[in-house]
Amino acid sequence: MPLLADLFLRFALLFCVAFGGATALLPEMQRVVVEQEHWLDQATFIHLYAIAQAAPGPNGLVVTLIGWRIAGLAGALVATLAMCLPMSVVIYFLIPHWERFQGARWQRAVQMGVAPLAVGLVFAGAALIGGGAGLAGMGWALAAGAAAVNLRSSLHPLWLIAVGAGLGLAGWV
Amino acid sequence: MAGEGAPAPSLKALFLGFSSVGLSGFGGVLPFARRMLVEERRWLTAEEFNVLLGLCQFLPGPNVINLSVAVGSRYHGVSGACAAAGGLLGGPLVIVLLLAVLYDHFGSLAVVQGMLRGIAAVGCGLLFATAIRMGIAVRDKAFFLPFAVLVFIGVALLRWPLPSVMVTLLGLSATLAYWRVQDAAAR
């Protein structure tokens, strides 16, 4: 199959089960892109995640970067489209009926059932990013510190990212 | 269910409104979307926003992108959806691609790799914080947190393909939730 079509179909399929957003999809994207297809190596995958963290915009843009590294500008656009298209179509057709569904027992059941799955996925993504970045003692300490500060204060995450970038530049991580 | 009082925004207004949202946030732009839609431009009432957000959080995929599609298509169908999502993603897309070009040129330098590893470490910590916060918000923890553990084992440790893991576990957890919802109503 041509690379672009393959990329589109795989990412479009993944985003049909991306409960919890693009963040929840990190482990699966890594599995497909790095381990299964060998489109990227592990270090590059982690670097792209870091770049997306440091840029403004929705979290999903890591998908654009992955597409870029795999197949240039066309890859970036195809990957982004694959992320947006499936649920856009669903939303388009579901919106006129949504108010009727909302609050229905099955709707609340699915929403309740999805929540813990998304929790597990984001934990998996965190473990994978930390492990994949090859963090040593100092790196894990930085991760733990960032988590603690983020949970306990309202400091903007961008400051934490700047601290991480600075420490990394200095060669401490 | 068009917003009361406020006239329907034009395609250009949709594009520009969502552009401002896309460019204003780091690590998630949902709060900015709410401020633009409800407080600044008043395209949606607070209640309408909650209804649409409920739909977007119910469905898989990136919530904010889903939200832009929902708002855009409400006013101008397919072209409205494209204008809103294009506005949301356009600016950040250009920025992130410029960074990608820089990475292509300088990514092999040790200092750049060190910097990215530092950012990834912080990103890892932020993900753990997000996961903990999401875990705390799960209701009925004794019944549902085991599913989070199962997902973690299947996806992170066993590296099973996500679609089959999600379909299986969502079937089980939603069935359980269906019963729990009834129990809560009966009490």
Contacts between the chains, C-beta under 8 A, distances in Angstrom:
chain1	res1	chain2	res2	distance
A	13	B	163	6.6
A	14	B	162	6.8
A	14	B	163	7.5
A	15	B	60	6.5
A	15	B	61	5.2
A	16	B	60	6.1
A	16	B	163	7.6
A	17	B	60	5.7
A	17	B	162	5.9
A	17	B	163	5.1
A	17	B	166	4.4
A	17	B	167	7.3
A	18	B	60	4.3
A	18	B	61	5.2
A	18	B	62	7.5
A	19	B	60	4.8
A	19	B	166	6.9
A	19	B	170	7.6
A	20	B	60	8.0
A	20	B	134	7.7
A	21	B	61	7.0
A	21	B	62	4.8
A	21	B	63	5.8
A	22	B	62	5.2
A	23	B	127	6.8
A	23	B	130	7.0
A	25	B	162	7.5
A	27	B	155	5.0
A	27	B	156	5.9
A	27	B	162	7.3
A	28	B	155	6.9
A	28	B	161	7.4
A	28	B	162	3.8
A	31	B	159	5.7
A	31	B	161	7.4
A	31	B	162	7.6
A	35	B	159	7.2
A	43	B	113	7.7
A	44	B	107	7.8
A	46	B	116	7.3
A	46	B	117	7.6
A	46	B	120	5.2
A	47	B	103	6.7
A	47	B	107	6.4
A	47	B	113	7.2
A	47	B	116	4.6
A	47	B	120	7.6
A	48	B	100	7.9
A	48	B	103	7.8
A	49	B	120	6.2
A	49	B	123	6.4
A	50	B	116	4.2
A	50	B	117	7.5
A	50	B	119	3.9
A	50	B	120	4.4
A	50	B	123	6.2
A	51	B	96	7.0
A	51	B	99	5.1
A	51	B	100	7.0
A	51	B	103	6.1
A	51	B	116	7.0
A	51	B	119	7.9
A	52	B	96	6.5
A	53	B	27	6.6
A	53	B	119	5.5
A	53	B	120	7.5
A	53	B	122	7.5
A	53	B	123	4.4
A	53	B	126	7.8
A	54	B	26	7.9
A	54	B	99	7.6
A	54	B	119	5.5
A	55	B	26	7.7
A	55	B	92	6.4
A	55	B	95	5.4
A	55	B	96	4.7
A	55	B	99	5.9
A	56	B	22	7.3
A	56	B	23	5.4
A	56	B	24	7.1
A	56	B	25	6.3
A	56	B	26	5.4
A	56	B	29	7.9
A	56	B	91	7.7
A	56	B	92	5.6
A	56	B	95	6.4
A	57	B	22	5.1
A	57	B	23	7.0
A	57	B	25	7.1
A	57	B	29	6.7
A	57	B	88	7.9
A	57	B	89	7.2
A	57	B	91	7.1
A	57	B	92	2.5
A	57	B	93	7.6
A	57	B	95	7.2
A	57	B	96	6.9
A	58	B	22	6.8
A	58	B	25	7.9
A	58	B	28	7.5
A	58	B	29	5.7
A	58	B	62	5.5
A	58	B	64	4.9
A	58	B	65	6.0
A	58	B	88	6.8
A	58	B	89	7.1
A	58	B	92	6.8
A	59	B	27	6.9
A	59	B	28	6.1
A	59	B	62	6.6
A	60	B	62	4.1
A	60	B	65	6.4
A	61	B	89	7.8
A	61	B	92	5.7
A	61	B	93	7.0
A	61	B	96	4.9
A	64	B	93	6.0
A	64	B	96	5.8
A	64	B	97	7.2
A	65	B	96	6.1
A	65	B	100	5.6
A	68	B	97	6.4
A	68	B	100	4.8
A	69	B	100	7.4
A	73	B	97	7.5
A	76	B	93	7.6
A	76	B	97	6.2
A	76	B	100	7.6
A	80	B	89	6.6
A	80	B	93	6.8
A	83	B	61	7.2
A	83	B	62	6.8
A	83	B	65	7.3
A	84	B	61	7.7
A	84	B	62	7.9
A	84	B	65	5.5
A	84	B	69	7.4
A	84	B	85	5.9
A	84	B	89	7.6
A	86	B	61	7.0
A	87	B	59	5.2
A	87	B	60	6.4
A	87	B	61	3.8
A	87	B	65	7.9
A	87	B	66	5.5
A	87	B	69	7.5
A	88	B	65	7.8
A	88	B	66	7.5
A	88	B	69	4.5
A	88	B	81	6.2
A	88	B	85	7.0
A	90	B	59	6.1
A	91	B	55	6.8
A	91	B	56	7.4
A	91	B	59	6.7
A	91	B	66	5.9
A	91	B	69	5.1
A	91	B	70	5.2
A	91	B	73	6.9
A	92	B	69	7.1
A	92	B	73	5.2
A	92	B	78	7.3
A	92	B	81	6.6
A	94	B	55	6.7
A	94	B	59	7.7
A	95	B	55	7.0
A	95	B	70	6.0
A	95	B	73	6.6
A	95	B	74	6.6
A	98	B	51	7.0
A	98	B	52	7.9
A	98	B	54	7.9
A	98	B	55	4.8
A	99	B	1	7.4
A	99	B	51	6.4
A	102	B	51	6.5
A	102	B	54	5.9
A	102	B	55	7.5
A	105	B	178	6.7
A	105	B	181	5.6
A	105	B	182	7.2
A	106	B	174	8.0
A	106	B	178	6.8
A	107	B	58	7.0
A	108	B	177	7.4
A	108	B	181	5.4
A	109	B	174	5.1
A	109	B	175	7.7
A	109	B	177	4.1
A	109	B	178	4.0
A	109	B	181	5.4
A	110	B	58	7.0
A	110	B	170	7.5
A	110	B	174	4.9
A	110	B	177	7.4
A	111	B	57	7.6
A	111	B	58	5.7
A	112	B	139	6.7
A	112	B	140	7.4
A	112	B	144	7.3
A	112	B	173	7.9
A	112	B	174	7.6
A	112	B	177	3.9
A	112	B	180	7.2
A	112	B	181	6.9
A	113	B	144	7.7
A	113	B	147	7.8
A	113	B	170	5.9
A	113	B	172	8.0
A	113	B	173	3.7
A	113	B	174	3.4
A	113	B	175	7.7
A	113	B	176	6.9
A	113	B	177	4.3
A	114	B	58	7.9
A	114	B	170	6.4
A	114	B	173	7.6
A	114	B	174	7.5
A	115	B	134	7.2
A	115	B	137	7.3
A	115	B	138	5.1
A	115	B	139	7.7
A	115	B	144	7.0
A	116	B	135	7.9
A	116	B	138	5.3
A	116	B	144	4.2
A	116	B	145	5.9
A	116	B	146	7.9
A	116	B	147	4.2
A	116	B	148	4.3
A	116	B	151	7.5
A	116	B	173	6.4
A	117	B	147	5.9
A	117	B	148	7.0
A	117	B	151	5.1
A	117	B	166	6.4
A	117	B	169	5.8
A	117	B	170	6.2
A	117	B	173	6.5
A	118	B	134	6.3
A	119	B	131	5.8
A	119	B	134	4.8
A	119	B	135	4.7
A	119	B	138	6.2
A	119	B	145	7.6
A	119	B	148	4.1
A	119	B	151	7.7
A	120	B	147	6.8
A	120	B	148	3.8
A	120	B	149	6.7
A	120	B	150	6.9
A	120	B	151	2.8
A	120	B	152	4.4
A	120	B	155	7.0
A	121	B	151	5.9
A	121	B	155	6.4
A	121	B	162	8.0
A	122	B	127	5.9
A	122	B	130	5.6
A	122	B	131	4.0
A	122	B	134	6.3
A	123	B	128	7.3
A	123	B	131	4.4
A	123	B	135	8.0
A	123	B	148	7.0
A	123	B	152	5.2
A	123	B	156	7.4
A	124	B	151	7.0
A	124	B	152	5.2
A	124	B	155	4.6
A	124	B	156	3.6
A	125	B	127	5.5
A	125	B	131	8.0
A	126	B	124	5.4
A	126	B	125	7.9
A	126	B	127	3.6
A	126	B	128	4.5
A	126	B	130	8.0
A	126	B	131	5.9
A	127	B	152	7.8
A	127	B	156	5.3
A	128	B	156	6.2
A	129	B	120	5.8
A	129	B	123	6.0
A	129	B	124	4.5
A	129	B	127	6.4
A	130	B	120	7.9
A	130	B	121	7.2
A	130	B	124	4.0
A	133	B	117	5.4
A	133	B	120	4.2
A	133	B	121	6.4
A	133	B	124	6.9
A	134	B	117	7.5
A	135	B	117	7.5
A	135	B	120	7.9
A	135	B	121	5.6
A	135	B	124	7.2
A	139	B	117	6.8
A	139	B	118	7.9
A	139	B	121	4.5
A	140	B	121	7.6
A	142	B	118	7.0
A	142	B	121	4.4
A	142	B	122	6.4
A	142	B	125	6.9
A	143	B	121	4.8
A	143	B	122	6.9
A	143	B	124	4.4
A	143	B	125	3.8
A	143	B	128	7.0
A	144	B	125	6.3
A	144	B	128	8.0
A	145	B	125	6.8
A	146	B	121	7.3
A	146	B	122	4.4
A	146	B	124	7.8
A	146	B	125	3.1
A	146	B	126	5.9
A	146	B	129	7.4
A	147	B	125	3.9
A	147	B	126	7.0
A	147	B	128	4.4
A	147	B	129	4.3
A	147	B	132	7.4
A	148	B	125	7.9
A	148	B	129	7.9
A	150	B	125	6.9
A	150	B	126	5.6
A	150	B	129	4.0
A	151	B	129	4.9
A	151	B	132	6.4
A	151	B	133	7.0
A	156	B	26	7.7
A	157	B	26	6.6
A	157	B	27	4.9
A	157	B	122	8.0
A	157	B	126	5.7
A	158	B	26	4.8
A	158	B	27	7.4
A	160	B	122	5.0
A	160	B	125	7.5
A	160	B	126	7.0
A	161	B	26	7.5
A	161	B	27	7.8
A	161	B	119	5.6
A	161	B	122	5.3
A	161	B	123	7.4
A	163	B	122	7.0
A	164	B	118	4.0
A	164	B	119	4.9
A	164	B	120	7.8
A	164	B	121	5.6
A	164	B	122	3.3
A	164	B	123	7.7
A	165	B	115	4.9
A	165	B	118	5.3
A	165	B	119	5.2
A	166	B	118	7.1
A	167	B	118	4.9
A	168	B	114	4.5
A	168	B	115	4.4
A	168	B	116	6.8
A	168	B	117	5.1
A	168	B	118	2.2
A	168	B	119	6.5
A	168	B	121	7.4
A	169	B	111	5.8
A	169	B	114	5.9
A	169	B	115	4.6
A	169	B	118	7.0
A	170	B	114	7.7
A	171	B	111	7.8
A	171	B	114	5.3
A	172	B	118	7.7
A	173	B	114	6.6
A	173	B	117	5.1
A	173	B	118	4.4
A	173	B	121	5.4
